[in-house]
Amino acid sequence: MIHSKYISQNLSDLEKLSKELAPLLNEGGVVTLNGQIGAGKTTLAKLIIQQLTQTPLEDIVSPTFNLYHTYNKDNLEIAHYDFTELRVN
């Protein structure tokens, strides 16, 4: 398991990070993004999905209210989950 902390200042930082991370991801791997609302987690996830699938960015939706969304390219399936709205009672 790799545990890293990245601090980005702008969209350009997230784009660069997505290009560095995407080639490192392996089949069956799990990536978790943790941060405050508005920190850029969904944007980074969308950019990584774009790198891996070549899906246009505007076609990659945030799963915040649907909980998850899947993307497929060739034999690659990516499941993008967003647990922000889940509450533990």
C-alpha positions in Angstrom: 0.0 0.0 0.0 1.2 3.5 -0.9 0.2 6.4 1.3 0.9 9.8 0.0 -0.1 13.4 0.7 -0.4 15.9 -2.1 -1.3 19.6 -1.8 -2.5 21.3 -5.0 -3.0 25.0 -5.5 -4.9 24.9 -8.8 -6.4 22.9 -11.6 -3.0 22.7 -13.4 -1.5 20.9 -10.3 -4.4 18.3 -10.4 -3.9 17.8 -14.1 -0.2 17.1 -13.6 -0.9 14.8 -10.7 -3.4 12.8 -12.7 -0.9 12.2 -15.5 1.6 11.0 -12.9 -0.8 8.7 -11.0 -2.7 7.1 -13.9 0.1 5.0 -15.2 0.8 3.7 -11.6 -2.6 2.2 -11.1 -3.0 -1.5 -11.4 -5.9 -3.8 -12.2 -7.9 -4.4 -9.0 -6.3 -1.4 -7.3 -8.1 1.0 -5.0 -7.4 4.7 -4.7 -9.0 6.7 -1.9 -9.1 10.5 -1.9 -9.6 12.3 1.4 -10.2 16.0 1.9 -12.6 18.7 2.7 -15.6 19.5 0.5 -14.3 21.5 -2.4 -10.7 20.3 -2.0 -10.6 18.8 -5.6 -11.2 15.1 -4.9 -13.9 14.7 -7.6 -11.9 16.8 -10.1 -8.8 14.7 -9.5 -10.8 11.4 -9.8 -12.4 12.7 -13.1 -8.9 13.6 -14.5 -7.5 10.2 -13.6 -10.5 8.5 -15.2 -10.0 10.7 -18.3 -6.3 9.6 -18.5 -7.2 5.9 -18.2 -10.2 5.8 -20.5 -9.8 8.7 -22.9 -13.4 9.7 -22.0 -14.0 13.4 -22.6 -14.0 15.2 -19.3 -17.5 16.6 -19.8 -18.8 13.0 -20.0 -17.4 12.0 -16.6 -20.0 12.8 -14.0 -19.7 13.2 -10.2 -21.4 10.3 -8.5 -22.1 12.4 -5.4 -25.9 11.8 -5.5 -25.8 8.4 -7.3 -23.1 7.0 -5.0 -21.1 5.4 -7.9 -20.6 5.5 -11.6 -18.7 3.1 -13.8 -16.6 3.7 -16.9 -15.4 1.0 -19.3 -12.7 1.0 -22.0 -11.6 -2.1 -23.6 -11.1 -4.6 -20.7 -10.8 -1.9 -18.1 -13.6 -1.1 -15.7 -13.4 1.8 -13.4 -15.9 2.3 -10.5 -15.9 5.9 -9.1 -17.6 6.0 -5.7 -18.4 9.1 -3.7 -19.4 8.5 0.0 -19.8 12.2 0.9 -23.6 11.9 1.5 -23.4 8.7 3.6 -24.1 9.3 7.2 -23.6 6.9 10.1 -26.3 7.2 12.7 
